[in-house]
Amino acid sequence: QIQLIESWGGLVQAGGSLRLSCAASAPHFTNYNLAWFRQAPEKEREFVSAINWSGERTNYADSVKGRFSVSRDNANNTVYLQMNSLKPEDTAVYYCAAALWGIGPTAHLPAYEYWGQGTQVTVSS
């Protein structure tokens, strides 16, 4: 089983940047594909980005392509989400998720069995 703890959310002005981190405790971190989802108030949780076990394959929602970048450090059991050119519509709670022996960096929410507690990102206009 894997435990996930997100950090480094916060308040930023439109056009600014943030880098989220998700630290994982797991004996075999590379057994997991990882993803970021987000949920805005009164909206459903939506896919943001995903990365496969090796970091060689990534996937992005159309709304963040070209602005966000996902990466992982398997030596330190951490996944990152670099967010640039932030917009007010990026405001949400961001969640880290993990899928054991998944099918790759899928955007399919039910594929992810493990979730962090979330970190708030607020982008002011």
N, C-alpha and C positions, 0 to 999 in steps of 0.2 A: 504494500500500500504506500501511497505517496501523499505527503502533505505539502501544501502550497501556500506561500505567504507573499502577497504583493506589497510593494512599497513605492514611494516617490511620486505618488500622485500629488495634486495641488492646484493652486489657482494661477492662471497665466493669462496674459492678454492675447487677443487674436493676433495671429502671425508668429507667436512665440513657439517654444519647443519644450518638451518634457521627455524624460526617459524613464519609463516604468521598469521595475525589476520584479522578478518572481523567483524567490528562493525555494528550492524543493528539497525535502528530506526523503530520500528513497535509496535503497541499497543498489539499485540498478537504474540510474537516471536515463541511460540511453535506451531503455526498454520502452520509453514513452514518447509519443508524439505530443506536442504542446501547442496551445492556442491561446489567443486573447479574444474575449468577447466583451461587450459593453451593454449597459442597460441604462437608458435615460428614464426620467420620471414618467410614469404612465405609458411606457412603451415596452415592447417585448425585448428580451435579450437578443442581441444580434452579433453575428460573427464580425471580427475585425481582421485577424491574421492568424496563421498557423505555420508551424515549422516541423519538419520530420525529425526523426531521432538523431540523424547525423548533421543536420543543419544544411544539407545540400538542396533540399526542396522547401519552398515556401509558397504561401497562398495568401491573397489579400482580398478584402472586400473592395468593390469598385470605388466606394466612397473615400477610401484612404490610399489607394494606389498612387505612388509617386510622392506621397507625403510621409507615410509610416514605413518603418523597417523593423522586421523581427529578426532576432538572432539568439543563439544559445551558446553557453559556455559549459560544455560537458565536464570539464575538469572541476568546475565549481558549482555544479548543479543549479545553474541559474539561466533563466530566459529573460530577454529584454524586449521592450517595445520602444523604439525611438520614434517620437512623434514630432514632426516639424510642420510649419505653416498651419498651426492649429486654428480651428474655426469654432465659433460659438456652438455650432451643431455637433461638435465632438464632445460636448459636455455630457458626462455619464459616469456611472460607476464601472470601472474596468476590472474584469475578472480574468484570472489565469486558470487554464484548464488543462488536464492531462488525460491521454488515452493510452492504455496499456496495449502494446502490440496492435496499434491501430492500423488503418489502411493508408496512412500518409497524412499530409497536412490538410485534412478535410475541414470544410466549413459546417459540417452537419453536427449540430449541437448535441443530439443524443449519443453521438459517438464518444463523448468525453465523460468519463466516470468520476473524475476527481476535480474539485473546484476549490479555489481560494476564497477568502472572505471579501475580496474586492477592495479597490482603492478609488477614491473620488478624484475625478479630473473636472475642473471647472474652467471654461474659457470665456473670458469677458470680452465684450465688443467695444 
